[in-house]
Amino acid sequence: MTSEQVEANPIVDVGPVAHGGHCVARLDGQVVFVRHALPGERVEIRITERTKRFLRADAVRIIEPSPERVEPPCEFAGRCGGCDFQHVSAAGQPELLTSVVREQLARLAKIDWTGSVESVGGLTGWRTRLVWSVAPNGLAGLRRHRSHEVLPIDNCVIAHPGLPRVQQQVWDADRVEAIVSSTNQRLLVTDGTVEDELESTVDGVVATDRTVRAGSAVLTEQVLGRDFAVSGSGFWQVHPKAAKTLVSAVLEAAQVEAGDRVLDLYAGAGLFSAFLAEACAPGELLSVEGNRTASADAKKNLANNANAVTIHAPVERALNRGLLGDSADIVVLDPPRAGAKQAVSAIAALAPRKIVYVACDPAALARDIASFAELGYSLESLRAFALFPMTHHVECVALLVRAGSELR
């Protein structure tokens, strides 16, 4: 491709959606990953990156639009790197995610999944935890796509309306995390100079928000009538309906019985652990988490469950050193985005009758499902949820069953 062709903004026919929020097209035989496009469209593109194997591009003019194309509700769409699907209809977004999950399972695990990604609600106003980057001038904003440049933004449409505002002052920090809990507690977490109080106005009401250093405050979250203590900068699901949705899906898949020995791996603050401990009593629940802060939160959250034990250790180390025993009835795992590949064989060696795998990355999930299959576990069911509207992210809950074990 010549520089003249690049400058001329070529026109391409857009193919299927790919994992990562872009669609696939071809230009002179080379793969192009196109943002802001939809399958079936004909678009003019601007090349943004070239490698030996592929090109990256932005759709800058839509010649033949998809029926699912809508006007983005955010004025920063296409410039901010936070959302992938602002230009996609409410019905079209879960359809795109469904295509991605199906493709990853088919390609990496040789599984024909016929399910569909489930929507959980509206597209805007859902994100209860939002990390803002701070520009050199001290003002908070969000980064452009694949860039360190901070884009000044005065209103993020996916931000929960209860979040404390960060745009009203100059920050002596690199980042500021704004949080609103399900109990309406508001917090600002910064890595810079701390001011004890900051006034902000939401819907005409002036509120005073605490500003703290990471890890120095605890919020209360409520899920299905139960309170959870979560450190301000600790991990918690960002969609208001996510925790309840995932807990319900995990319990439905696991079908824990009284007396079971249950492992909750990569347990975070103990969200699943609390409900699993209740379900398996008087059996034993082991909650395993490598992050010190999250493990401390889990210990608090499980204090009233006499059959629950919290273990602060990397999951792989705990498994390989025999800290979790030599058997389990049920294993629930919610690994980081890279998956659980280093723990798969050790989990299978415990011979649980069921493995419930919660995944935020369908590619990592598919690879691990293939690995579990080699060790005698097959995919019994899979549900997927659009818990991050306007983005390419999707959460899956997969049930794996050991060959020869009876489903109960």
N, C-alpha and C positions, 0 to 999 in steps of 0.2 A: 504494500500500500504506500502510495506517495504522500508527501506532505500536502500536496494540492488536494488529494482526495479527502484527507482528514479535514482540511479547512472547509471543504465544500459541504460538510454535514451530510453524510450519506443517508439513504433511505433503506429501511429494512422491514421485513415481515417478521413479526414477533411470534415466537414459539411458546412452549410451556413455561410455567413458573418454576423456578428453581429454589432450593433451600438457600435462604439468605436474603429474600425480599426482592430479588430481581427476576427478570424473565430472560430466556435464552433466544438469541437470534444468530444468524450467520451473515458474515460479510466477506465476500471473496473467499469463501471456504473456511474462514476463521470464526471460532465461537466468540460471540459478543454477549456479555452480561449487561442487560439494559435495565436501568432503574426508571421508575415513573411510567412504565408501560404495562400492558395487559395482554394475555394470550390472544392471538388472532388479530391484533392491531397492526396497522401499517403506520410507521412513525419515522420521523426524521431524528437522527441521533447526533450527539456531539461526543466524540471520543474523549474520555477523561483519563484513561490509563491503558498502556500497551505492555504486554509481556510476550514471551515467546509462545505461550500456549493459548492465550486468550486476550480479548480486549474488554475494557469496561467502558460503559457509555451511559449518558442520560438522554431520555427522550425529550426533545425540545419542541417538537411540533407533532401533533396527532393528526394524521391524514385520514385514516379510517379507524374511528374509535370503537371500542368494545361496548356492548350494551350495559356492562357493569361499571362503566366509567362515570364518575360524578365529579362535581366541582369540590376541591378540597376545602374543608371548613376552616383550615388554619392558613393564615396569610404567610406563614413561614414554610409551608410545605414545599419540598424540593430544595430548600436551602439548609434547613436544620436536618441533622442526621438521625434524629430520634424516631421518626415514623417512616414506614415503608409504604403503607397502603391508604394514605389520605385520599387518593384518587379512586378508591374502590368502594362500591356500594356495600351496605350492611350485609346483604345476602351474599355478595361476591367474595367478601373476605374469608369466611369459613370455607367456602368452596376452594379458594386458592390454597389454604392451609391443608385441606383434605388431600388435594393433589400432591402436595409436598410429602405428607406422611405416607401416602400410598406409594409414591415413587421410591422413597428411602427404604421402606420395608421390602418392596419388590426387588430393588437393586442390591441391597446389602444383606437381606435376610431370606430372600427368595420366598416371601410370603405375600399372598394376595389378600390384602385387607379390604373389606367391602364396607367398612364403617364410614362415618362422617364426623368431622370436627363439630363439636357442639358449641353454640354461642351461649354466652352467659349474661348478655345485657347490652347496654348502650355503648357507643363508640367513644364518647368523650366524657371527661370529668371523672375518670376512674382511678388514676394513679395516685396512691396514698403516700408513696415515698418517691422523691424526685431529687436526684443529685444534680446540682447546678455547678458549672465550671465558672471560674472567675477570670476575667480578662485582665491584661496588664494595667488597665485603668481602675481596677477594683470593682467593676460592675459585673454582676452575675448574668450568665447566659447559657446557651447550649451549644455544643460543638457541631460544626458542619460535618457532613458525611465524610468518613475516612480522612479527617483533618484534626489538627490541634487548635485551629482557629475557633475562637469563641464568638458565636453570633448573638448580638444583643436581642433579647426576646422579652417583651413586656407581658405576654400572655401565652401560656401553653394550654392548648385546648384539651389535652388528655389529662392534665393535672386535676386532682380532686379539688373542688371549690373550698374545702376546709383547710387546705395547706397554708401554712404561714408564708407570707410574701418575702422574697429575698431581694427584689429589685429596688427597694426603697433606701438602700444605704450602700456605702462603699465598704468592701470586705478586705480585710488583711488576711487572706487565705487563698489557697488554690482551688478549693471546692467547698460547697455548702450543701448539706443534705436537709431538705425540708420534709417533715413527717407529720401526718395526722393519723392517730390511731382510731380503731373502731369504737373507742370510748370517747372520741373527740378530744383527746390530749394532743397538743401541738408542740412541736419541738424543732429547733434548728441545730444541726450538728456540724461543726466546723473543725478544720485542722489548723486554724490560725488563732489570732487574738480573740479572746472570748469576752463578749459583753453579756452581762447577766440578763438583761431584758431588752426586748425590741418590740416597739409598738407597730402593729400592722392593721390594715383596715380590710375587712372582708364583707362584701355586701353592705357597706355602710356602717358596720359594727367594728369598733376599735378593740383589738385584743392585744394582750401582752404575751409574747412568746419567749420561752426560755431558749437561750443559746448556750450550748455546752460543747466541750471537747468530746471527740468520739469515745464511746464506752462509758461516759460518766453520768448517764441518766437512764432510767428504766421507764418504759411505757406499759400500759395495760391493754392487751388485745382480748376480745371476747369471741369465742367460737362455740356455737351450739350450747350456749349457757355456761361455758367454762371460761375462767379468766386465765390469761397467760402473761407472765412477765417477760418483756422483750427489751434487751438493751437498746438504747436509742439508735445506735449504728449497727445493730445486729441484723441477722437475716429474718425477714418475714415477707410473706406474699404481698404483692403490691396492689392487687385488685381486691376490692372490698368483699367480693364473693368467692375469691380463690380458696381461702382456707376451708370454708364450709364445703365447697364443691369437691376439693381433693380429699378431705377427710371422709366424706360420704362415699366417694368412689373407691378409696382404699379399703374401707370397712366392708363394702359390698363385695369387692373382689376377694378379700382375705377370708371372709366367713370364719373368723376366729372362734374357737370353742373354749369353754371353761376348762382350765387345766393345761392349755397349750403353752409351749415355750416359744416365745416370740422375740425376734431380733428386729430392732428398728435402726437401720444403718444410715449414716449421714443424717442424723436425727435433728440437727439444728436445735431450736429451742424446745423441742419435745412436742410439737404439734400432733403428729401421729402417735407418738409414744403414749400420751395421756389417754387417748381413746382406746388404743390397743391394750394398755394395761388394764383398763376397766373390763374389756371384753374377755381377756384371757384369765382373769382372777378365778381361782387362786393360783393359776399358773404364773410363770415368770416372764417379765418383760425386761429386756436389756436395751437401753437407749445409748447408742454409740455415736460420738461426735468428736472430731479432731480439733475444732475451733474452741479455744478456752472460754471465750465469752459466751458462746452459744451453749456449750456444755454446762456452764454455771447457771444459765437461764433454765435449761432443762431440769437441772437438779431442783431448782425452786419450784418449777411447774409440776414436778412429779412427787413433791414432798408428801402429799397426802395419799399416794399410791404405795401401800406397803409392799406390793409385789414387784415394784419397779426398781431397777438398778441403773444408775447413770455411769457411763464409762467415758472418761476423757482420753481419747487416743485416736490417731488416724485409723480409719476402718481397716485398711489393708494390714497395718501392723497388728491390730487387735485380732484379726482373723489368723494371720500367719503365726502368731505367737501363742495361739490357743487360749486367749483371754476370754473367748466367748463360748467355751465348751466344745464338745465334739458332735453336737446334734441340735436341731431346731425343728419345730413343727411348721412355723411360718417365718419367712424373712421378708421384711419390707425395706426397700432401699430407695433413697432419693439423692442420687449422686450429683456432683457438679456437672457442668455442661460437657466436659470431656468424657463422661460416662464412668463405668465401674470396671473397666477391662482388667485392671490388676487385681480385682477382688472376685471376679466371676468364678474361677475354679475353686477358691476357698469356700465361697457360698454354696456351690453345688456339693462340695464334700460334706457339708452338714446334713445333706439329704432332706431338706424341708419338703413337705408335700406341696407347698405353694410358695411361689416367690411373687411378690407384688412390687413392680418396678415403676417408680414415678420419675418421669424424664422431662427435662426442659429442652432437649435437643433430639429430634427424631433420628438423625444420622447416628449419633452415639447409641441411642436405644436400639436401632436396627442392628448395629454391629455387635452389641452385647447379647441381643436375642439370638443371633447366629452362633455366638460362642456358647451360650447356655444350651442351644440345641445339640451341639456336639457332646455335651455332658449329660444328655438325657432329659432336658426340659423343653417342652413345646409351648408355643403361644396358645393359650386358651381363649383369651379375650383382650380387647384393647379399646379404651375410650380416650378420646382426645378433646381438649377444651381450648377455646379461643380466649384465654385469660389475659391477653395483652393486645386488646383491640388497636387497630391502625398499624400494627407491626407484624413482622413475619414470625414472631415467636409463638410457640404452641406448647401446651403441656399435655403429656400423655400418661395414662395409668394402664400398665400392661400386667396381665395375670399369666404367669408361667406355671405349668404343672409338670411334676415329675412323672415320667413314663411308668405305668404300673400302679400309680397311686390313685385312689378313688376320690373324685370330687365330692366334697361334703358341704 
